């Protein structure tokens, strides 16, 4: 997707065997800067559903953070496009290989950016925004294409990650596990981003024959408990995201068949 700040727009695109991060003037469409890097598809990648990049860049402070389909993460100066630091998430940290391409969008928290990587001891990782050093690396979940979100439960900051075996809540300061709940699909493809509301309800949905559920998060005595309020196999949000307006969820559902717009 495209992100905007001030008079500039930031996004990514693919050019032959390279991926490109680009800043555009919003009023004219002219290129302010581009940063390109080599990103040939890896063995066993199947990009028939789109060559990517799939992730949305993040603007935080003076930097833009962008990660491509082959999991190459770059921190760039948002004014000039000059490289500040970079990581290859799969190569350096042995993250979960996703054959359709990496798609997690970076999330800013305090002085870090957080991404899902997958694998033993580094399912979720936080990097220092300024120099890219690892702030923390925790959990053993296999990765999925979904992106993390930041929520607040009874005054506590929590990080929600929709991983291969299900959804989990982590402490964004340390990566420590606060709670988890199973939601497993075929091929470990939880793709859609969960939807949180301040009334303590978390909506999550997947295709691949699974469906949707709403979890109620309750925090007492410094512990968070999880209660499933309902489950529906008929609503299966595939690659898009749902939104909540008032007491209703709006989403496109259809799994691998016709996609219908539904309200529930």
C-alpha positions as CSV (number, residue, x, y, z in Angstrom):
1,X,0.0,0.0,0.0
2,X,0.9,3.7,-0.1
3,X,1.7,5.7,3.0
4,X,1.7,9.5,3.1
5,X,3.5,12.0,5.2
6,X,3.5,15.7,4.6
7,X,3.8,16.3,0.8
8,X,5.4,12.9,0.1
9,X,4.0,9.5,-0.7
10,X,6.1,6.3,-0.1
11,X,5.6,2.8,-1.5
12,X,7.4,-0.1,-3.2
13,X,7.4,-1.8,-6.6
14,X,9.3,-4.5,-8.5
15,X,11.5,-3.9,-11.6
16,X,12.9,-7.1,-13.2
17,X,15.1,-8.7,-10.5
18,X,15.1,-5.7,-8.2
19,X,12.8,-4.2,-5.7
20,X,12.5,-0.4,-5.4
21,X,11.4,1.8,-2.5
22,X,10.2,5.1,-3.9
23,X,9.2,8.5,-2.5
24,X,6.9,10.6,-4.7
25,X,5.7,14.2,-4.6
26,X,2.0,14.0,-3.8
27,X,1.0,17.0,-5.8
28,X,2.8,16.2,-9.0
29,X,3.6,12.5,-8.9
30,X,7.3,13.2,-9.6
31,X,9.9,11.0,-8.1
32,X,11.7,12.5,-5.1
33,X,14.1,9.6,-4.7
34,X,14.3,5.8,-5.3
35,X,16.3,3.1,-3.6
36,X,16.7,-0.2,-5.5
37,X,18.3,-3.5,-4.4
38,X,18.8,-6.9,-6.0
39,X,15.9,-9.3,-5.0
40,X,15.8,-12.3,-7.3
41,X,13.1,-14.8,-6.4
42,X,14.4,-17.7,-4.3
43,X,14.2,-21.3,-5.2
44,X,10.6,-22.8,-4.8
45,X,9.0,-19.4,-4.7
46,X,5.6,-19.3,-6.5
47,X,4.7,-15.7,-7.4
48,X,1.8,-16.5,-9.7
49,X,-0.6,-14.5,-7.5
50,X,1.6,-11.3,-7.7
51,X,5.3,-10.6,-7.8
52,X,5.2,-8.2,-4.9
53,X,6.4,-6.5,-2.8
54,X,3.5,-7.3,-0.5
55,X,4.5,-5.3,2.6
56,X,3.6,-1.7,3.3
57,X,6.4,0.7,4.2
58,X,6.5,2.3,7.6
59,X,7.4,6.0,8.3
60,X,8.9,6.6,11.8
61,X,10.9,9.6,12.7
62,X,13.3,10.5,10.0
63,X,13.3,7.0,8.5
64,X,11.3,4.8,6.2
65,X,11.3,1.1,6.8
66,X,10.5,-1.3,4.0
67,X,10.7,-5.1,3.5
68,X,10.3,-7.0,0.2
69,X,9.0,-10.3,-0.9
70,X,12.4,-12.0,-0.3
71,X,12.5,-10.7,3.3
72,X,15.1,-8.0,2.7
73,X,14.5,-5.2,5.3
74,X,15.9,-1.7,4.7
75,X,15.9,1.4,6.8
76,X,16.3,4.5,4.6
77,X,16.5,8.2,5.3
78,X,13.1,9.5,4.4
79,X,14.4,12.7,2.9
80,X,17.1,11.4,0.7
81,X,16.5,7.6,0.3
82,X,20.1,6.9,1.6
83,X,20.6,3.5,3.2
84,X,20.9,3.6,7.0
85,X,20.9,-0.2,7.8
86,X,19.5,-3.4,6.4
87,X,18.8,-7.1,7.3
88,X,17.9,-10.2,5.3
89,X,15.4,-11.8,7.7
90,X,15.3,-15.3,6.2
91,X,19.1,-15.5,5.6
92,X,20.3,-14.0,8.8
93,X,17.7,-15.3,11.2
94,X,16.6,-18.5,9.5
95,X,13.0,-17.3,9.4
96,X,10.0,-19.1,8.1
97,X,10.1,-19.3,4.3
98,X,6.8,-18.4,2.7
99,X,6.7,-19.4,-1.0
100,X,4.4,-16.6,-2.0
101,X,6.7,-14.0,-0.6
102,X,7.2,-12.2,2.7
103,X,4.4,-9.8,3.4
104,X,4.5,-8.6,7.1
105,X,4.4,-4.8,7.4
106,X,6.7,-3.3,10.0
107,X,5.2,-1.9,13.2
108,X,6.8,0.9,15.2
109,X,6.8,0.7,19.0
110,X,8.8,3.2,21.1
111,X,12.4,3.1,19.7
112,X,11.9,-0.2,17.9
113,X,10.3,-1.7,14.8
114,X,8.7,-5.1,15.2
115,X,8.2,-7.8,12.5
116,X,7.3,-11.4,12.5
117,X,10.1,-13.7,11.3
118,X,9.2,-17.2,12.4
119,X,11.2,-20.0,13.8
120,X,12.6,-21.2,17.1
121,X,13.6,-18.3,19.4
122,X,12.9,-15.6,16.7
123,X,9.2,-15.9,15.7
124,X,8.9,-12.2,16.5
125,X,11.7,-9.7,16.5
126,X,12.2,-6.1,17.5
127,X,15.0,-4.0,15.9
128,X,16.4,-0.6,17.1
129,X,15.1,2.0,14.8
130,X,18.4,3.9,14.6
131,X,21.0,1.2,13.9
132,X,19.0,-2.0,13.3
133,X,20.5,-4.0,16.3
134,X,18.2,-6.7,17.7
135,X,16.4,-5.3,20.7
136,X,14.7,-8.7,21.4
137,X,13.9,-12.0,19.7
138,X,11.3,-14.3,21.2
139,X,8.9,-17.2,20.7
140,X,8.9,-20.3,18.5
141,X,5.9,-19.9,16.2
142,X,6.1,-20.6,12.5
143,X,5.4,-17.4,10.6
144,X,2.3,-16.6,8.4
145,X,1.7,-13.6,6.1
146,X,-0.3,-11.5,8.6
147,X,1.1,-8.3,10.1
148,X,1.2,-7.5,13.8
149,X,-0.9,-4.9,15.5
150,X,-0.5,-2.9,18.7
151,X,-3.4,-2.9,21.2
152,X,-4.0,-1.8,24.8
153,X,-5.7,-4.2,27.2
154,X,-6.8,-2.6,30.5
155,X,-4.0,0.0,30.2
156,X,-1.3,-2.5,29.1
157,X,0.4,-2.3,25.7
158,X,0.2,-5.6,23.9
159,X,1.4,-6.9,20.6
160,X,-1.0,-9.1,18.7
161,X,0.6,-11.5,16.2
162,X,-1.4,-13.8,13.9
163,X,1.1,-16.7,13.4
164,X,0.8,-20.1,11.7
165,X,-0.6,-22.0,14.8
166,X,-2.9,-19.1,15.8
167,X,-3.1,-15.7,17.5
168,X,-0.9,-14.6,20.4
169,X,-0.4,-11.6,22.6
170,X,3.2,-10.5,23.5
171,X,4.7,-7.8,25.6
172,X,6.1,-5.4,23.0
173,X,8.9,-4.3,25.4
174,X,10.4,-7.8,25.6
175,X,8.5,-10.3,23.4
176,X,7.4,-12.3,26.4
177,X,4.2,-14.3,25.8
178,X,1.1,-13.0,27.5
179,X,-1.6,-15.3,26.0
180,X,-2.3,-17.4,22.9
181,X,-5.3,-19.0,21.2
182,X,-5.3,-21.7,18.4
183,X,-6.5,-20.8,14.9
184,X,-4.8,-23.1,12.4
185,X,-5.3,-23.3,8.7
186,X,-4.1,-25.5,5.9
187,X,-0.6,-24.4,4.8
188,X,-0.3,-22.1,7.8
189,X,-1.8,-19.2,5.9
190,X,-3.3,-16.7,8.4
191,X,-3.2,-13.7,6.1
192,X,-5.8,-11.1,7.2
193,X,-4.9,-8.6,9.9
194,X,-6.9,-9.1,13.2
195,X,-9.3,-6.3,14.2
196,X,-9.2,-4.9,17.7
197,X,-11.6,-2.6,19.5
198,X,-11.4,-0.9,22.9
199,X,-14.3,-2.9,24.3
200,X,-11.8,-5.8,24.5
201,X,-13.0,-7.8,21.5
202,X,-10.5,-9.2,18.9
203,X,-11.9,-10.4,15.5
204,X,-9.8,-12.7,13.4
205,X,-10.6,-14.6,10.2
206,X,-8.9,-16.9,7.7
207,X,-9.8,-18.7,4.5
208,X,-8.7,-22.3,3.8
209,X,-11.8,-23.8,5.3
210,X,-11.4,-22.2,8.8
211,X,-13.5,-19.1,9.2
212,X,-13.9,-16.3,11.8
213,X,-13.9,-16.0,15.6
214,X,-14.1,-13.2,18.2
215,X,-12.1,-13.4,21.3
216,X,-12.6,-11.4,24.5
217,X,-9.4,-10.3,26.3
218,X,-9.8,-9.7,30.0
219,X,-6.9,-8.5,32.1
220,X,-6.9,-9.0,35.9
221,X,-4.1,-9.2,38.4
222,X,-1.6,-8.6,35.7
223,X,-2.7,-11.6,33.7
224,X,-4.7,-11.7,30.4
225,X,-7.4,-14.4,29.9
226,X,-8.9,-15.3,26.6
227,X,-12.6,-16.2,26.0
228,X,-14.0,-17.2,22.7
229,X,-17.4,-15.4,22.2
230,X,-18.3,-16.9,18.9
231,X,-17.0,-18.9,15.9
232,X,-18.4,-18.9,12.3
233,X,-17.2,-21.1,9.5
234,X,-19.2,-19.3,6.8
235,X,-17.2,-16.0,7.0
236,X,-13.7,-16.6,5.7
237,X,-11.7,-13.5,5.0
238,X,-8.8,-14.4,2.7
239,X,-6.2,-11.8,1.7
240,X,-8.0,-8.6,2.5
241,X,-8.6,-7.0,5.9
242,X,-11.9,-6.5,7.7
243,X,-12.9,-3.3,9.5
244,X,-15.2,-2.6,12.4
245,X,-17.7,0.2,12.5
246,X,-19.7,0.4,15.7
247,X,-20.9,-3.0,16.6
248,X,-20.5,-4.4,13.1
249,X,-17.7,-6.1,11.1
250,X,-17.4,-5.4,7.4
251,X,-15.4,-7.8,5.2
252,X,-15.1,-9.6,1.9
253,X,-15.6,-13.3,2.4
254,X,-15.4,-16.2,-0.1
255,X,-12.3,-18.3,0.5
256,X,-11.5,-19.7,-3.0
257,X,-15.0,-19.2,-4.3
258,X,-17.0,-16.1,-5.2
259,X,-16.2,-13.3,-2.8
260,X,-19.2,-11.6,-1.1
261,X,-19.2,-8.4,1.0
262,X,-20.8,-9.2,4.3
263,X,-21.8,-7.3,7.5
264,X,-22.0,-9.1,10.8
